[in-house]
Amino acid sequence: MKVSLFSQCVVDLMFPEVGKSMVAVLERLGIETELPDHQVCCQQPTTNSGLVKTSLKGVRAQIDAFDGCDFVVGDAGSCVAALKELDQWFEPGDPYHKKARDLANRTFEFSQFLYHVLGMRQFGATFNGEKVTYHRSCHMTRLLGERTAPIEFIQKIDTLNYIEIPHIENCCGFGGTFSVKMPAISELMVTEKMNDIIATDAEILVSADMGCLMNIAGKFNREGKKIKALHIAEVLNHAVDVTKMDRPDFEHVSENIAKLHAELPDFEPIAERETVKFSYAERVKNGKMLVAK
């Protein structure tokens, strides 16, 4: 099996150890990995700012970068969700519409790929009994429908003490451009999230999205409080005892993917989301996302 890596910009530029951990976990399972040279940003920041036509060149470039790849695995639920929606940029009949649909069907978030596609549960990671909690990122939960994989992976590590964070469904206040456009509200949200984490007495905070972890860890740092923030890939790659690892289920990959796709929530068309209609109303005719002509 060969996997093409889709790297979140934050990981690529600021937290390369996350990408290295993802590669190490996959290759330890016997999977060949590659990092396509021409991939770019998933275009979330620009599209969420209403710069639809400006983003179109990047959208096409991203689709082309992964054209022909067998499986695309990303390290951030938010960015993976954006990649899986790119078909909505194009009218049916446009060649890029079909290419984007094909890409969506081959694209997975890292933990979701391991859990649902490969049937993995135990990776042999070992710790020293630390208390750990998990922040559930919004897009991974709501758009990818993933509430199980990362938490179960953590719970399978018997040398970690998992404690669920209160109000686990709450946003951390990052939201990419949201935290820049509405900093006062974002600050209140991340303060609430920090206090919920403190209530668990956790020493380690885990998430599957470095944008969220950067935001929360930054708040802890500003307040002079300690927390060790780890991406789920770093957790699964920590002090690995290979004798405790499961073996991936390569035999049933196709069936597992079909089952996962059947269970995923339907993507609400972007043009029908009221918040996006409001943002794009003056930029795209009739508030529609279909701008590629």
N, C-alpha and C positions, 0 to 999 in steps of 0.2 A: 504494500500500500504506500502511496505517495501523497503527501499533504502539502499544499501551498499555504504559507502563513500570511495572514492579513494582520498587519500590526497597527494598533491604535497610534495616532500621532504622539500622544503623551508618552506612551511606552517607547516609541522609536527615538524620541528626542530627549526624554528625561529619565526614564526608568528601563534601560536596556536589559537589566538583570531579569525583568519579568519575561521578556522575549527569550532570553537564554534558558530560563527555567522551563518555558513551554516547549522549546526544542528538546531539552534534555528529557523531559517526561515522555514526549512522543517517540523519540529515538530509542529510549530504553524499552519501549514496547515493540521495537522492531519496525518502526515506521520511518520511511525516508521523508525528509523535509526539504523544502526550498523556500526562498524568499524572493518572489518576483520583483525584478528591478524597477519596473515602471509604475508600481502602485503609488497612489496618492491618497490624500485625505478622502474620507467618505462623503465629504461635502456638507455634513451636518451644520457646522458653525455658520457657513454662508447661507444655506437654504433657510435655516431658522431665523436668520436676520433679514429674510425677504429677498436676497440677491439670487433669484432663481436663474435668470439667464446667464449671469456671471458664472454660476456654478456648473452650467451645462457642459463646458469643455472638460472639467474635472470628472464629471459623471461618466462621460464617454471614455476618458482615459482609464478610469478605474475598472470599467467593464472590460476594456481591451486588455488590461494588465493581467486579468485572471482568465482570459479566454482560453479554453482548452484544458484547464486544470481539472484534475479528477475530484479533489476535495479542497475546499477553502476553509481554514480554521482561524478564527480571530480571537484576540485576547480581551475583548470588551463587548459586553452584551449590547450596549448602546450603538456602537459602530457597526456591529454585525446586523442589528435590526435595520439600520440605515441602508446597508448594502443589500439587504433582502427586499427593500422597497424601490429599488432603482427603476424597475420596469414601469412604474407609474409616471416616470418622466416622459414617456414616449407613447405616441399614438399606436394602437394595434396596427400591424402591417409595417411599421418601421423596423428595420433589421435589429436595431438596438433594443427594441421591446422584447423580442424573442431571446436575444443574447442575455439580457438582464434577468428574464424569467429563468433561463437555464442556470445562470449564476446563482440566483436565489436558492434554487433546489440543491445546489452543491455546497452551500455555505452554512457553517455552523459556528456557534460560540464554543470555546475551548472545552469547558466542563460539560456542556451539553453533548458535544461530540464524543467525549470519553464515556460518559454515562449511558447515553441512549444508543449511540451508533456502535460503540465497541463493547458495551456491557461491562465496563470497568467499575470496580467498587473500592478495591484496596491497592494502594501504590507502594506500600512499604515505607512511607514517610515515618520518621520517629522524632519525638520531642522529649521534653523533660517534665511533663505534667502541668504545663502552663494552662491558665484559664484563657479561653478564646471565645470571641463572639464574631458574628457574621453580619455585615451590612448588605442588604438585598437592594441592588440598584433598580431604578424604576423601569428603564426600558427592557432590561433583561427579564424582569418579572412580568410586565404588562404586555410588551410586544412579542417577546419570545416565549412567554408563558412558563419560564423556568423558575421553579420554586424549590426544587428537590436536590439537584445534582451537587452543587457545592457544599451544602449543609450535610448531606449524607457522606460525602467524602471526608469532611472534617470529623464527623461522628465515628467513622470507621478507624480513626487514628486513636488507639487506646492510650497513647501517651499525651493526649490533649484532653482538657476538660471543657467541653462545649457548653456555653450558657447563652440562651437566646436573648437577644436584645429586646427590651420593651419597645412597643410600637414599631415592630420590624418593617411594617408596610410603609413607613414614612420616608419621604425624600430627604436627602442630606442637604439640599439647597444649592447644589452645584448647577446642574442643568446646562452646562456649557455657557452659552451666551446669556442665559438667565441670570447667572451670578454677577455678570458685568452690568447688565441693564437694570437689574433690581437688587443692588447690593444690600440694601437695608433688610429686605425680606429674606434674602439668601442668608444673611448673617444670623437672623433669628432662627431660621430653620436648622442651620449647622450647629448653633448653640444647643438647640433642643436635642439634636442627634448626639452631640458630645455628652450631654448630661445623661442620656439613656445608656450610652456606652459605659460611662463611669459607674452607673448603677449596677452593672453586671460584675464589676470588679475585675474585668478582663485585662490581661497583660498584652494580648495580641488581638488586633482587629483585622479581619479578612474580608475581602470583597472580590468580585470578578471584574471590577471596572476601576482602573487606576485614576480616572477622573474623580470619582467619588472618594477614593482613598486619599488622593492629593488634597482635596478640599477638607476632609475631616481631620487628617493628620496635621494640616496647616493650622486649623483651629486649635487643636491640642497644643501645638508648638507656640502659638501666639499667647495662649493662656498659661504657658509654663507647666503644662501637664504632660505626663509620659504615656505613650501608647506605641506599640510596635505594629506598623501597618504592613500587611503582606497580601500580595495577590494570591489567588487560589493556586496558580501555577507554582509559586514559590513555596507554598505549603506542601504541595504534592512532591516537590523536588527536595525536601529538607531531610538531610541525614538518612538517605534511603537504605533500607535493608531489603535487598532484592529477593531474599528468601520468603518475604511476606507478600510479594506482589501477586495480584491476579494476572491471568493471561488474557489478552484481548480476544474478543469473539470475531475474528475475521470472516468466519464461514457464513454468518448471517447478517452481514453489513447491509445488503440491499433490503432485506426484510425489516431490519431495524430502522432504516431511514424511512421506509414507507410508513411504518408505525408512528414514528416521530412526527412526520408531516401530517398525518391524520389527527394527531393530538394537539398540534400547534394552534394557537388562536388565529382566526382569520384577520389579516391586516385590513383595518378600516381604510378605505381609499383616502389618501392624503387630502385630496380636494374637498372631502366631506367633513373634515375635522374643523370645527368652528374656530378654534384658535388659529389654525393655519389659514383659513379663509380670511380671517381678520388681518393677518400679517401680509398676505399676498394679494389682497383684493385690488390694490392700485397698480400691481405689477404684472399680474397675469389675467387675461381676459376672463371674465365670469368667475374669478377665483379658482380656476382650474389649474392643476399642476401640469397639464399636458401642454408643454411649451415648445417641444422639439418639432420644428417644421422643416 
